Amino acid sequence: MAPSFAPFDFVGDREIGVVCVHGFTGTPYEMRYLGEQLAHAGFTVHGVRLPGHGTRVDDLDATRWTDWADAVEDAFDTLAMLCRRVAVVGQSLGGLLALHLASRRPDVAAVGSLATPLWLDGLSGRVARWAADGVLQRIRAIPKLYGSDCRDRRTRRENPCYDAIPTRALAELATFMKVTDDALERVTQPVLVLHARKDHTAPVACAAEIAKRTHARRTRILERSYHLIAADVERDIVAAEVTTFLRRQLCAT
């Protein structure tokens, strides 16, 4: 069995492919359950591992948001050689990357935006702004004091995410949130927006903003999960929502 931080591939129907994209400091583990359920539904699925993730914190420190965007575009192009239509579904940073790619590539068939942050509130927001403004230049990384923002205890225990956040990478995330925010009106594909009301990382108000500006076909707010909704206590609901959305939007056309 492949390690939990490794990319994953499930070959199904060559008609519809789905690229699954994990979040900031995370790994494909966050999206593997969703990928498995999509594969059971017959889709061909690829779970990408973003540059700088799933190895060492120092590797993330050396990456830029353009590296993440390029990796998702490469994954999309590879899957597009196998499947007639390809959707991109991402969680957190992965959601930003899915929306950003769709804003540039009309051949993206559909987008799943899961717990996507357009901004960060509270201490996280202040630290991100300080990092973007260069205030934290002498601080190379900050610890993740509370681990994964996930209610499910097993997921919190097993999730192989980093236990620290490089400040340069955090500045890249802050920059990329603004880049994606500016591009939302250019997303014309069918969009699904899922978010948790109790998300402690990405404010739930981001969901309404994304839904409004992309004219999302469906929005659902989850009541029990925290941030990592694709792997949290309502992961079956997330998988059902994504599967139904892709079938309705893509399989009949």
Secondary structure by P-SEA (a helix, b strand, c coil): cccccbbbbbbccccbbbbbbbcccccccccaaaaaaaaaaccbbbbbbcccccccaaaaaaccaaaaaaaaaaaaaaaaacccbbbbbbccaaaaaaaaaaaccccccbbbbcccccccccaaaaaaaaaaacccccccccccccccccccaaaaacccccccccaaaaaaaaaaaaaaaaaccccccbbbbbbbccccccccaaaaaaaaaacccbbbbbcccccccccccaaaaaaaaaaaaaaaccccc
